Amino acid sequence: MIYVLIPLTALIASFLTFFSGFGLGTILLPVFAMYYPLPIAIGLTACVHLLNNVFKLGLVYKFINWPLVLKFGLPSTLAAFFGAYLLKKLGGINLQIANYNCCYTHFNITWQGIIVGFVIILFSIIELSKKLSAITFHQKYLPLGGVLSGFFGGFSGHQGAIRSAFLLRINLSKQSYIATGVAVACMVDVMRLSLYSNFAVLKQNQTNYVVVILAVVCAWLGAFVGNKLFKKTSLTFFKWLVGIFMLSMGLLIGIGVVS
């Protein structure tokens, strides 16, 4: 079952998250955690996430807005360092608020999940509201958006939704939005994974590298198909898809279903 469920999840998640610009790691980690201890699951997810972002970068690099990468990506990368450093310092502190069981599965509600979930839901409401979605951000606020996105990326791994909220507000083309977001995501991934990636645990005998390779290949296939269909979507449909996806992920993160 592991040879089907994990690659299939990687395929579907990569396809869906190509449009939104975030969510692959959030969706894939709980599935890996069904079969591996959490440290190994985090390392495996990190491998798939980083390699998939590099692949997507190869698909869309022509549309990268480099001035935006400097204004948004550099603050995001620096903030990711401090977020990851804080996470390491708080590693021994219990930030859990409550826990519950549903459908024979145990879930934990944490302070960071509540905070990140609330922020994502807030931005999704802005995106789905006709009046609020017309609001644009001045370029001078981009470094602040980068700091927020990078910090939460380092602290909880949820960089993408906040990054998407800011990039959607500055009237980028669909292609530039995806390409610039992927470039920034790669920068943040390298920074945060260098601090707490747990890649070392993958040397253990229980790691199934065949599953990892299948997951990476399926994630690439999902991104490739998403890139093809993405060109045919309208801007309105695209923004609604991202908004609904953000709302769903914010709710799931807030109630501890995904972490």
C-alpha positions as CSV (number, residue, x, y, z in Angstrom):
1,M,0.0,0.0,0.0
2,I,2.9,2.4,0.7
3,Y,4.0,2.1,-2.9
4,V,0.6,3.4,-4.0
5,L,-0.6,5.8,-1.4
6,I,2.6,8.0,-1.0
7,P,3.3,8.4,-4.7
8,L,-0.4,9.0,-5.5
9,T,-0.6,11.7,-2.8
10,A,2.6,13.3,-4.2
11,L,1.1,13.3,-7.7
12,I,-2.3,14.8,-6.7
13,A,-0.7,17.3,-4.2
14,S,1.9,18.5,-6.6
15,F,-0.8,19.0,-9.3
16,L,-3.1,21.0,-7.0
17,T,-0.3,23.0,-5.4
18,F,1.2,24.0,-8.7
19,F,-1.7,26.5,-9.0
20,S,-1.7,27.7,-5.4
21,G,2.0,27.9,-5.0
22,F,2.0,26.1,-1.6
23,G,0.8,23.0,0.2
24,L,2.8,20.0,-1.1
25,G,4.7,19.5,2.2
26,T,1.6,20.1,4.3
27,I,-0.4,17.5,2.4
28,L,2.4,14.9,2.0
29,L,3.9,15.0,5.6
30,P,0.9,13.3,7.3
31,V,0.9,10.5,4.7
32,F,4.6,9.8,5.2
33,A,4.0,10.0,9.0
34,M,1.6,7.0,8.6
35,Y,4.5,4.8,7.8
36,Y,7.6,6.4,9.4
37,P,8.5,8.0,12.7
38,L,8.0,11.8,12.5
39,P,11.8,12.7,12.2
40,I,12.1,10.4,9.2
41,A,8.8,11.5,7.7
42,I,10.0,15.2,7.9
43,G,13.2,14.3,6.2
44,L,11.5,12.4,3.4
45,T,8.9,15.1,2.9
46,A,11.7,17.7,2.8
47,C,13.5,15.7,0.0
48,V,10.4,15.5,-2.1
49,H,9.4,19.2,-1.5
50,L,12.9,20.6,-2.4
51,L,13.4,18.4,-5.5
52,N,9.9,19.2,-6.7
53,N,10.5,23.0,-6.3
54,V,13.7,22.7,-8.2
55,F,11.8,20.9,-11.0
56,K,9.1,23.5,-11.1
57,L,11.7,26.2,-11.3
58,G,13.0,24.6,-14.4
59,L,9.5,24.7,-15.9
60,V,8.8,28.4,-15.2
61,Y,12.1,30.1,-14.7
62,K,11.6,32.4,-17.7
63,F,8.7,34.2,-15.9
64,I,10.6,35.0,-12.7
65,N,10.3,38.6,-11.6
66,W,13.8,39.1,-10.3
67,P,13.4,42.5,-8.7
68,L,10.5,41.0,-6.8
69,V,12.7,38.1,-5.7
70,L,15.2,40.6,-4.3
71,K,12.5,42.7,-2.5
72,F,10.5,39.7,-1.2
73,G,12.8,36.7,-1.3
74,L,15.8,38.0,0.5
75,P,13.9,39.2,3.6
76,S,12.0,36.0,3.5
77,T,15.2,33.9,3.4
78,L,16.7,35.8,6.3
79,A,13.5,35.6,8.4
80,A,13.3,31.9,7.7
81,F,16.7,31.5,9.5
82,F,15.3,33.2,12.6
83,G,12.0,31.2,12.4
84,A,13.9,27.9,12.2
85,Y,16.3,29.0,15.0
86,L,13.3,29.8,17.2
87,L,11.7,26.4,16.4
88,K,14.9,24.6,17.5
89,K,15.0,26.6,20.8
90,L,11.3,25.8,21.5
91,G,11.8,22.2,20.6
92,G,11.5,21.0,24.2
93,I,8.5,23.2,25.0
94,N,5.0,21.9,24.8
95,L,2.9,24.3,22.6
96,Q,-0.1,22.0,22.5
97,I,-3.4,23.4,23.5
98,A,-5.6,20.3,23.2
99,N,-5.9,17.0,21.5
100,Y,-8.7,14.8,20.2
101,N,-9.4,11.6,18.3
102,C,-11.5,11.4,15.1
103,C,-11.9,8.4,12.8
104,Y,-9.4,6.4,14.8
105,T,-6.8,9.2,14.3
106,H,-5.1,11.4,17.0
107,F,-4.9,15.1,16.3
108,N,-3.1,17.9,18.2
109,I,-4.1,21.6,18.3
110,T,-1.1,23.8,18.9
111,W,-0.5,27.5,19.4
112,Q,1.5,27.8,16.2
113,G,-1.2,25.9,14.3
114,I,-3.8,28.3,15.6
115,I,-1.8,31.4,14.7
116,V,-0.8,30.2,11.3
117,G,-4.3,28.9,10.5
118,F,-5.8,32.2,11.5
119,V,-3.4,34.2,9.3
120,I,-4.1,32.0,6.3
121,I,-7.9,32.1,6.8
122,L,-7.7,35.9,7.1
123,F,-5.8,36.2,3.8
124,S,-8.2,33.7,2.1
125,I,-11.2,35.8,3.1
126,I,-9.5,38.8,1.6
127,E,-8.9,36.9,-1.6
128,L,-12.5,35.6,-1.8
129,S,-14.1,38.9,-1.1
130,K,-14.8,40.9,-4.2
131,K,-14.2,44.3,-2.5
132,L,-11.2,43.2,-0.4
133,S,-9.6,41.4,-3.3
134,A,-9.4,44.6,-5.3
135,I,-7.0,46.0,-2.7
136,T,-3.4,46.0,-3.9
137,F,-0.2,46.3,-1.8
138,H,2.3,49.0,-2.5
139,Q,5.8,47.7,-3.4
140,K,7.1,49.1,-0.1
141,Y,5.2,46.5,1.9
142,L,6.9,43.6,0.0
143,P,9.8,43.2,2.5
144,L,7.3,43.0,5.4
145,G,5.4,40.3,3.5
146,G,8.7,38.5,2.9
147,V,9.6,38.6,6.6
148,L,6.2,37.2,7.6
149,S,6.2,34.5,5.0
150,G,9.8,33.5,5.7
151,F,9.5,33.5,9.5
152,F,6.5,31.3,9.5
153,G,8.2,29.1,6.9
154,G,11.1,28.6,9.2
155,F,9.0,28.3,12.3
156,S,6.2,26.0,11.2
157,G,6.9,25.2,7.5
158,H,3.8,27.2,6.3
159,Q,5.5,29.8,4.2
160,G,3.5,29.4,1.0
161,A,0.1,30.6,1.9
162,I,1.3,33.9,3.3
163,R,3.7,34.4,0.4
164,S,0.8,33.7,-2.0
165,A,-1.4,36.3,-0.3
166,F,1.1,39.0,-0.8
167,L,2.1,38.1,-4.3
168,L,-1.5,37.9,-5.4
169,R,-2.1,41.5,-4.3
170,I,0.5,43.1,-6.6
171,N,-1.2,42.3,-9.9
172,L,1.4,39.8,-11.3
173,S,0.6,37.7,-14.3
174,K,-0.3,34.1,-13.5
175,Q,3.0,32.9,-14.9
176,S,5.1,35.5,-13.0
177,Y,3.1,34.7,-9.8
178,I,4.0,31.0,-10.0
179,A,7.6,31.4,-11.1
180,T,8.5,34.1,-8.6
181,G,6.8,32.1,-5.8
182,V,8.8,29.0,-6.7
183,A,12.0,30.9,-6.8
184,V,11.4,32.4,-3.3
185,A,10.3,29.0,-2.0
186,C,13.6,27.4,-3.1
187,M,15.5,30.1,-1.3
188,V,13.6,29.6,1.9
189,D,13.7,25.8,1.6
190,V,17.5,25.8,1.4
191,M,17.8,28.1,4.4
192,R,15.3,26.3,6.7
193,L,16.2,22.8,5.7
194,S,19.9,23.5,6.4
195,L,18.9,24.2,10.0
196,Y,16.5,21.5,10.9
197,S,16.0,19.2,7.9
198,N,16.7,15.8,9.7
199,F,18.3,14.5,6.5
200,A,20.8,12.6,8.6
201,V,18.0,10.3,9.9
202,L,17.4,9.1,6.3
203,K,20.5,6.9,6.6
204,Q,18.6,4.6,8.8
205,N,17.8,1.1,7.4
206,Q,14.0,1.7,7.7
207,T,14.1,4.4,5.0
208,N,12.6,3.0,1.7
209,Y,14.3,4.9,-1.1
210,V,12.2,3.3,-3.8
211,V,9.2,5.0,-2.3
212,V,11.0,8.3,-2.1
213,I,12.1,8.1,-5.8
214,L,8.5,7.2,-6.8
215,A,7.1,10.1,-4.8
216,V,9.6,12.5,-6.4
217,V,8.8,11.3,-9.9
218,C,5.1,11.5,-9.3
219,A,5.4,15.0,-7.9
220,W,7.3,16.0,-11.0
221,L,4.6,14.5,-13.2
222,G,1.9,16.4,-11.2
223,A,3.8,19.6,-11.6
224,F,4.3,19.0,-15.4
225,V,0.6,18.3,-15.9
226,G,-0.3,21.3,-13.8
227,N,2.0,23.5,-15.8
228,K,0.2,22.4,-19.0
229,L,-3.3,23.0,-17.7
230,F,-2.3,26.2,-15.9
231,K,-1.9,28.0,-19.2
232,K,-5.5,27.4,-20.1
233,T,-7.1,28.7,-16.8
234,S,-8.6,32.2,-16.5
235,L,-7.2,34.7,-14.0
236,T,-10.6,34.7,-12.1
237,F,-10.7,30.9,-11.8
238,F,-7.1,30.9,-10.8
239,K,-7.6,33.4,-7.9
240,W,-10.8,31.6,-6.7
241,L,-8.9,28.3,-6.7
242,V,-6.1,29.7,-4.6
243,G,-8.5,31.4,-2.2
244,I,-10.6,28.3,-1.6
245,F,-7.4,26.2,-1.2
246,M,-6.0,28.7,1.3
247,L,-9.3,28.7,3.3
248,S,-9.3,24.9,3.4
249,M,-5.7,24.6,4.5
250,G,-6.1,27.4,7.1
251,L,-9.0,25.5,8.7
252,L,-7.2,22.1,8.6
253,I,-4.0,23.6,10.1
254,G,-6.0,25.4,12.8
255,I,-7.8,22.3,14.0
256,G,-4.6,20.2,13.9
257,V,-5.6,17.9,11.0
258,V,-2.5,18.9,9.1
259,S,0.7,20.2,10.6
